[in-house]
Amino acid sequence: MIRAAIVGLGWWGKTVVESAEGSDAIRFVAGATRTVTPDTEAFAKKNGFKLEADYGAILADKAIDAVVLATPHSMHGAQVAAAALLIDYVVTVAIQCAAGTVAVASAIPVLGPYSLEISVGVDDAVLEAIGVGATGWIAGLANALPRESVELFNSAIHAENGKAFELYRWFLPLLRMDTVPNFVQLIKLVQAEVGMGNPRVRPPRLELVGDELERNLKIIRSALSSVPVGSFALPNRK
């Protein structure tokens, strides 16, 4: 059983905690939030974990096996760096970097004496992150374009720069859809356009409508009509 701490108790942090309820693999035993309120205190009490206002207290607690960040992406770089500097009793094998800057990916591995593998967590930074040492990609558009995603990743990893950049330049308008608040709706929209799903989403998310829908469909269809020569064929291309 992994004893985990949740950092950030907004809507997403609470959702993560609730999703682990009843799990035999992970249990949240602590949480941290910048501002402790009656609401967050009540949530922590309901879910049976202690609540801290200090992220450092979470990192220093040797009873915690893992930390789950549910904070804004802009905070991830500093939070991961702080964790890397304090690691002296756990083995960290991978960090997903979703901070939106490759500076974090290049800095984290040299913060301590440990060998860390970095996975980029935002699609439109995959090529740059691999260039400064990332070895993995938590991909979003791979759900709609798996073959193209694998080809892009492998080309970058193997330093096939010409091939990687050609595919990246074509892919970039779609990859950027992974980095905005409506990324789930947009990725499902791409899936629908290539015949691999539908645009339906579960509440509280809503499907795209009106001008936003038409604008993004235009971007998607333009990209799908101009796949680079030599790229893997789309699975059920429309």
C-alpha positions in Angstrom: 0.0 0.0 0.0 1.4 3.4 -1.1 1.0 6.0 1.6 0.6 9.2 -0.4 0.1 13.0 0.3 -2.0 15.2 -1.9 -0.6 18.8 -2.4 -3.3 21.2 -3.5 -6.9 20.8 -2.4 -8.9 22.6 -5.1 -11.4 20.8 -7.3 -8.8 18.6 -8.9 -7.0 17.6 -5.7 -10.2 16.6 -4.1 -11.1 14.6 -7.2 -7.8 12.7 -7.0 -8.3 11.8 -3.4 -11.9 10.7 -3.9 -10.8 8.5 -6.9 -8.5 6.5 -4.6 -11.2 5.7 -2.1 -11.3 2.0 -1.5 -8.1 1.3 -3.4 -5.8 -1.5 -2.2 -2.8 0.1 -3.9 -2.8 3.7 -2.6 -4.1 5.6 0.4 -3.8 9.3 1.1 -2.5 9.9 4.6 -1.7 13.6 4.4 -2.4 16.7 2.5 -1.0 20.3 2.0 -2.7 23.4 0.9 -1.5 27.0 0.8 -4.6 28.2 2.6 -6.2 26.0 5.3 -9.9 26.8 5.4 -12.9 25.2 7.1 -13.7 23.5 3.8 -10.3 21.9 3.4 -10.2 20.9 7.1 -13.5 19.2 6.7 -12.4 17.4 3.6 -9.3 16.2 5.2 -11.2 15.0 8.3 -13.8 13.2 6.1 -11.1 11.4 4.2 -9.0 10.6 7.3 -5.7 12.4 6.6 -3.8 15.1 8.4 -3.6 18.6 6.8 -0.5 20.8 6.6 -0.2 24.4 5.4 3.5 23.8 4.6 4.7 21.7 1.6 8.0 21.3 3.4 6.4 19.4 6.2 5.0 16.9 3.7 8.5 16.4 2.2 10.1 15.9 5.6 7.5 13.2 6.7 9.2 9.9 6.3 5.9 8.1 6.7 4.9 9.3 3.3 5.9 7.2 0.3 4.6 9.4 -2.6 3.5 13.0 -3.2 0.8 13.8 -5.8 0.8 17.4 -7.0 -2.6 18.9 -7.8 -1.3 22.5 -7.9 -1.2 24.8 -10.9 1.4 23.9 -13.5 3.3 27.1 -12.8 4.2 25.8 -9.4 5.4 22.3 -10.4 8.9 23.3 -11.3 9.7 24.7 -7.8 7.8 22.0 -6.0 9.6 19.2 -7.9 13.0 20.9 -7.4 12.3 21.1 -3.6 11.4 17.4 -3.5 14.6 16.5 -5.5 16.8 18.4 -3.1 15.3 16.7 0.0 15.2 13.2 -1.3 17.3 11.1 1.2 15.2 8.2 2.1 13.2 7.3 -1.0 14.1 6.1 -4.5 12.6 8.3 -7.2 12.7 6.7 -10.6 10.7 9.2 -12.7 9.2 12.7 -12.6 6.6 14.0 -15.0 7.3 17.6 -15.9 4.2 19.6 -16.8 5.5 23.0 -15.9 5.4 24.3 -19.5 9.1 25.1 -19.6 12.0 22.9 -20.6 14.2 24.8 -18.1 12.7 22.6 -15.4 13.4 19.4 -17.3 17.0 20.3 -17.7 17.5 21.5 -14.1 15.9 18.7 -12.1 18.4 15.9 -12.9 21.3 17.9 -11.5 19.7 18.9 -8.2 20.8 15.9 -6.3 23.0 12.8 -6.3 20.2 10.6 -7.7 19.5 9.4 -11.2 16.1 10.7 -12.2 14.2 10.1 -15.4 12.2 13.0 -16.7 8.9 12.6 -18.6 7.5 15.7 -20.3 3.9 16.3 -19.5 2.8 18.9 -22.0 2.6 17.9 -25.7 3.9 21.0 -27.3 7.2 20.9 -25.4 8.0 17.3 -26.2 10.8 17.9 -28.7 12.5 20.6 -26.7 12.3 18.5 -23.5 13.8 15.5 -25.1 16.6 17.8 -26.4 17.5 18.7 -22.8 17.3 15.2 -21.4 13.7 14.0 -21.0 13.3 10.3 -21.7 9.5 9.9 -21.5 6.3 11.6 -22.7 2.9 11.6 -20.9 1.1 12.2 -24.2 -2.3 13.6 -24.7 -2.7 13.6 -28.5 -1.5 10.0 -28.6 -5.1 9.2 -27.7 -6.1 10.4 -31.1 -2.9 10.0 -33.2 -0.9 7.2 -31.6 1.2 6.3 -34.6 2.2 9.8 -35.3 3.0 10.4 -31.6 5.2 7.3 -31.4 7.0 8.3 -34.6 7.6 11.8 -33.3 8.9 10.5 -29.9 11.2 7.9 -31.4 12.6 10.3 -34.0 13.4 12.8 -31.3 14.9 10.1 -28.9 17.1 8.8 -31.7 18.2 12.3 -32.8 16.7 11.9 -36.2 16.3 15.7 -36.2 15.1 16.3 -39.8 12.3 13.7 -39.5 11.4 14.9 -36.0 11.2 18.6 -36.9 9.1 17.9 -40.1 6.6 15.9 -38.1 6.7 18.4 -35.2 5.9 21.4 -37.4 2.9 19.6 -38.8 1.8 18.3 -35.4 2.2 21.5 -33.4 -1.2 23.1 -33.8 -2.7 19.9 -32.5 -0.2 19.4 -29.7 -1.0 22.8 -28.4 -4.5 21.6 -27.7 -3.1 19.6 -24.8 -2.0 22.7 -23.0 -5.3 24.7 -22.6 -8.2 24.3 -20.0 -10.4 22.5 -22.5 -7.7 20.0 -23.4 -10.0 17.0 -22.8 -12.7 18.3 -25.1 -10.2 19.1 -27.8 -8.4 15.8 -27.7 -11.7 14.0 -27.9 -12.7 16.2 -30.8 -9.5 15.1 -32.6 -10.4 11.5 -31.8 -13.8 11.9 -33.3 -12.3 13.4 -36.5 -10.0 10.4 -37.0 -12.7 7.9 -36.3 -11.4 6.8 -32.9 -14.1 8.0 -30.6 -16.6 10.7 -30.0 -16.6 14.2 -28.5 -18.8 13.4 -25.5 -17.4 14.3 -22.1 -18.5 13.6 -18.5 -19.7 16.4 -16.2 -18.6 18.9 -15.1 -17.0 19.3 -18.5 -19.2 20.4 -21.4 -18.8 19.7 -25.1 -17.5 22.5 -27.3 -20.1 24.5 -29.2 -20.5 27.5 -31.4 -17.5 29.6 -32.5 -15.1 27.7 -30.3 -16.1 24.4 -31.8 -15.9 25.7 -35.4 -12.5 27.3 -34.8 -10.9 24.2 -33.5 -12.5 21.9 -36.1 -10.9 24.1 -38.8 -7.5 23.7 -37.1 -7.9 19.9 -36.8 -9.2 19.3 -40.3 -6.5 21.5 -41.8 -3.8 19.5 -40.0 -5.4 16.1 -40.9 -5.5 17.1 -44.6 -1.7 17.7 -44.7 0.0 14.8 -43.0 3.7 14.8 -43.9 4.7 12.4 -46.7 6.2 9.3 -45.1 4.2 9.6 -41.9 2.2 6.6 -40.7 -1.3 6.7 -42.1 -4.0 7.8 -39.8 -6.0 4.8 -38.5 -9.5 5.7 -39.9 -8.6 8.9 -41.6 -11.6 11.0 -42.7 
